Amino acid sequence: MKEPKNTIDLEKYLITDLKSDEDIKLYLNASLKDYLDDGDFNSFYRTLEIVIKAKDSVSGFAKKIGMSRTHLYSLFKNEKEPKFSTIIKIFHELGYDIEVA
């Protein structure tokens, strides 16, 4: 299928647009709230992938949290279900905490 003219790749746009920690926090919080409302974990994990790509490479980030790049991508693609401890590791490496408001 031919791409329509004047279209943008949303993922690339988000990755380049998420510059400040404040923008990233707002994006993560909105996605987490959506997940709590609709239960769409895949959408939430997609947000984590975009944030990781905005801050680092997936390979570099995976090394920092002691996980293979392949395993991290399998989580992004919803091929594996992450443990809560994995989500905490990701948030901590990104420099954020999860808290109940």
Summary of the structure (lengths in Angstrom):
residues: 101
radius of gyration: 14.1
end to end distance: 45.1
largest distance: 45.5
contacts: 229
relative contact order: 0.12
helix: 66%
strand: 0%
